[in-house]
Amino acid sequence: MSASTSSTSIFSRLRAAPDVLLSGLAAGVAVGLAAVPAIHSACKLLCKGPNKAAQCPFTGASASSSSSSSSSSSSRKRPLVVTVTGAGGQIGYAILFQIAAGRMLGHDQPVELRLLEITRALPMLRGVEMELEDCAFPLLTRVVCTDDEEVAFKDCDIALLIGARPRGPGMDRADLLKANAEIFVKQGRALNKWASRDVKVLVVGNPANTNAKIAMENAPDLPKTAFTAMTKLDQLRAVAQLAVRAGVGVDAVRRVVVWGNHSDTMYPDLTFAKVRRGDGREVSALEAVGGDEKWAHGEFVNTVQKRGGAIIQALQKSSAASAANAAVAHMRAWVLGTAPGEWVSLAVCSQGEYGVPPGLIYSYPCTCKDGRYTIVPGLENEIDDFGRQKMKASWEQLQQEDKEWRSGQK
Ligand SMILES: NC(=O)c1ccc[n+]([C@@H]2O[C@H](COP(=O)([O-])OP(=O)(O)OC[C@H]3O[C@@H](n4cnc5c(N)ncnc54)[C@H](O)[C@@H]3O)[C@@H](O)[C@H]2O)c1
């Protein structure tokens, strides 16, 4: 790891090691000059220096790596720029170390972390940066802490939009939508302007589907397929519930589907799910739970829909470790692909599939290959009336959220 743009870190390092690289970078940030050119020049120096990443993410230039823990085949790949917003929050703290350890993009893929926070959280973020440094992750080429969207999103390959406004005292739902709309309008525009044209965006901050739609609409030069929201956590929760009920391990379960909005209208669906029994035979989920349709349509759906709330009640704060785990799994599936026969729940832009109004960010079963996702086709005939009604209730809620945030903009 080589540099940071967080001013506290720069100043402390300047005192300790006043080299030309850090002073160039610090000058850009500290006096409020354009930080990105400063990063560019810093990066050139880095790439020439010993002990650093093999390829500069900004210039693309190769540099030989003369030492070190990272001088394996991994150092020959261009580091991917991963932007994490809300990096100083609970989920941020749980996810950064997994990304840096290679769990998200592969154990041979170097990464550069760009951590975006609100200004007052930057000093605290410096602590996280120090911990990242102290892990000496071979794949982590660089950490940049910033409150500047241009610095955060410049050429980013992967954007995890986690930071969002929580509901404060006296805030109603419309206020919450409005406060978050402001954040995601701004970040959508910044992505449009600065991100790689191949960027993959995952929105985690709630209301995740609507925030993803807002960001997407404010990034007209990026493909709509670049924007997704997270329902992988709901899918994993559903897999775990089914496995417990069927008395099998989670790895014996596949094709559990979550449709719709990441909210209490989501529809966790067992229609297509398969369970491998102890004897190796694969059966339908319904058969695996003894034909208990009442459970599949009632308790199962309810438990998954309300799981987030149950965790808040028990923990007195929202789920963070499991959310980080799910975000890693979402991105890993999208970038590295799904295994044959595996479906991943991704909330993606509808083009009318399964009757969902086009333009909504809706959770579908997907497969992924070569960095692209495909909504699983041809399931219509197996969806029953119960399922159709649940799927519709969820898209109607998304339409309502869309109306609400738009009316808050007037
Ligand atoms: N989709 C899901 O499955 C899922 C699951 C769990 C949590 N969430 C949501 O994820 C979000 C983050 O959760 P958390 O527990 O980490 O919250 P948190 O409050 O601990 O952290 C949020 C961080 O975002 C930062 N932030 C706020 N506005 C920002 C902005 N404009 N730019 C950059 N950073 C900003 C805050 O300073 C804070 O550090 C919440 O909205 C939560 O509801 C979603």
The ligand as a Tripos MOL2 file, in Angstrom:
@<TRIPOS>MOLECULE
LIG
   44    48     1     0     0
SMALL
NO_CHARGES

@<TRIPOS>ATOM
      1 N1        -29.4390   -3.9220    0.9350 N.am      1 LIG1
      2 C1        -29.2250   -4.5700    2.0620 C.2       1 LIG1
      3 O1        -29.3940   -5.7900    2.1360 O.2       1 LIG1
      4 C2        -28.7560   -3.8510    3.3120 C.ar      1 LIG1
      5 C3        -28.4230   -4.5890    4.4740 C.ar      1 LIG1
      6 C4        -27.9670   -3.9270    5.6000 C.ar      1 LIG1
      7 C5        -27.8630   -2.5320    5.5880 C.ar      1 LIG1
      8 N2        -28.2220   -1.8590    4.4670 N.ar      1 LIG1
      9 C6        -28.1170   -0.3900    4.4080 C.3       1 LIG1
     10 O2        -26.7530   -0.0410    4.1950 O.3       1 LIG1
     11 C7        -26.5390    1.2940    4.6220 C.3       1 LIG1
     12 C8        -25.2690    1.3890    5.4610 C.3       1 LIG1
     13 O3        -25.4090    0.6250    6.6370 O.3       1 LIG1
     14 P1        -24.3460    0.7780    7.8290 P.3       1 LIG1
     15 O4        -24.8130   -0.1420    8.8970 O.co2     1 LIG1
     16 O5        -22.9670    0.6610    7.3110 O.co2     1 LIG1
     17 O6        -24.6300    2.2820    8.2610 O.3       1 LIG1
     18 P2        -23.6930    3.2660    9.1050 P.3       1 LIG1
     19 O7        -24.5930    4.3700    9.5510 O.co2     1 LIG1
     20 O8        -22.8750    2.5140   10.0950 O.co2     1 LIG1
     21 O9        -22.6900    3.8350    7.9990 O.3       1 LIG1
     22 C9        -23.0820    4.6700    6.9790 C.3       1 LIG1
     23 C10       -21.9020    5.5320    6.6330 C.3       1 LIG1
     24 O10       -22.2420    6.2800    5.4780 O.3       1 LIG1
     25 C11       -21.6390    7.5470    5.6060 C.3       1 LIG1
     26 N3        -22.2860    8.4760    4.6790 N.ar      1 LIG1
     27 C12       -23.4790    9.1040    4.8120 C.ar      1 LIG1
     28 N4        -23.7040    9.8940    3.7520 N.ar      1 LIG1
     29 C13       -22.6480    9.7380    2.9240 C.ar      1 LIG1
     30 C14       -22.3010   10.2940    1.6660 C.ar      1 LIG1
     31 N5        -23.0890   11.1760    1.0560 N.pl3     1 LIG1
     32 N6        -21.1350    9.9170    1.0900 N.ar      1 LIG1
     33 C15       -20.3240    9.0440    1.7120 C.ar      1 LIG1
     34 N7        -20.6030    8.4940    2.9190 N.ar      1 LIG1
     35 C16       -21.7430    8.8350    3.5060 C.ar      1 LIG1
     36 C17       -21.8260    7.8990    7.0810 C.3       1 LIG1
     37 O11       -20.9390    8.8990    7.5020 O.3       1 LIG1
     38 C18       -21.5660    6.5440    7.7240 C.3       1 LIG1
     39 O12       -20.2070    6.3890    8.0840 O.3       1 LIG1
     40 C19       -27.8130    1.6960    5.3710 C.3       1 LIG1
     41 O13       -28.6110    2.4500    4.4960 O.3       1 LIG1
     42 C20       -28.4720    0.3660    5.6660 C.3       1 LIG1
     43 O14       -29.8700    0.4860    5.8080 O.3       1 LIG1
     44 C21       -28.6480   -2.4830    3.3280 C.ar      1 LIG1
@<TRIPOS>BOND
     1     1     2 1
     2     2     3 2
     3     2     4 1
     4     4     5 ar
     5     4    44 ar
     6     5     6 ar
     7     6     7 ar
     8     7     8 ar
     9     8     9 1
    10     8    44 ar
    11     9    10 1
    12     9    42 1
    13    10    11 1
    14    11    12 1
    15    11    40 1
    16    12    13 1
    17    13    14 1
    18    14    15 2
    19    14    16 1
    20    14    17 1
    21    17    18 1
    22    18    19 2
    23    18    20 1
    24    18    21 1
    25    21    22 1
    26    22    23 1
    27    23    24 1
    28    23    38 1
    29    24    25 1
    30    25    26 1
    31    25    36 1
    32    26    27 ar
    33    26    35 ar
    34    27    28 ar
    35    28    29 ar
    36    29    30 ar
    37    29    35 ar
    38    30    31 1
    39    30    32 ar
    40    32    33 ar
    41    33    34 ar
    42    34    35 ar
    43    36    37 1
    44    36    38 1
    45    38    39 1
    46    40    41 1
    47    40    42 1
    48    42    43 1
@<TRIPOS>SUBSTRUCTURE
     1 LIG1         1 GROUP 0 **** ****
